[in-house]
């Protein structure tokens, strides 16, 4: 039997790697010739079905015509060895160069099987229990963080906090005046949309004047607080998580812990306090801007004087609506800041983890705001507010 299979696309020159099979008295002989290097094209794998199945026979290797060789020759021999094992032939490597024998001995007889992912054999009750315990542990950690922040705020009032005033003022600027433009634009457009939709529907019942109550009460009680909170969750909450996770990756937080500086007072307290102080003020600002947005649309679609519009607004919107929205904004801000800081502290130390932490903080903040608003709605209904 003679089967010569040079690499495809190569000329059969003197240095071209080639191989052939010949039958022998006790098995098969594989003749290798030429330069088995990567540059010469010696990277062609050996076909796994070329060897005859002859259990107990020997596969000899004839390297008489072998010239230069490198790792390509060792890879070819490894394929041959696997094919011999599959055909139940004994692989005789005595005629191979000594360095090739040593390199081939480092390789396994067959490629390693891919690792199987661990199977989760836990039952549904065990999984629910683990999730419950993890949720309770996380709730306890966040609660402890909130208590440490409240304690640090109380110490700051007495002038005994480790918080730097420079950091607090910078965070107040970023969470307050620096956000006026985006908060104003969004709330103005929301107020204008509410007025437009309200006028279109109320006009069918000749009740256009009540659009003032619709815009005022909706913005003061719900819309402005929620929209402002969502804006700050995406703008400030994500920035908090990214900043803290970056400090974690740069080992700055580790350095503070080594020096015994409390992270809750030095890093977290300025962020949480600044957002908790600025968000209620931004809510009031956003509510006023939203009412102006409704006013602008109403003046272009209603036959009413500006003074009449504002008088109707003041008569229809009670002070308790603003107080209720103000309180909600404070709790929204506290939740956004705490969640963002906690997500940042839990992030990994790679650059990719910074983006993951920012995204997670925004998602948790928005979902938490909606859930908290639902809770406030239930509480307000129970109290008759």
Helices and strands as residue ranges (DSSP letters): E 2-4, E 18-23, E 27-36, E 58-69, H 71-86, E 90-91, H 98-105, H 124-157, H 165-175, G 177-179, H 180-202, G 203-205, G 208-210, H 211-218, I 219-223, H 224-232, I 233-237, H 238-249, H 252-258, H 263-263, I 264-268, H 269-301, H 306-316, H 319-346, H 351-383
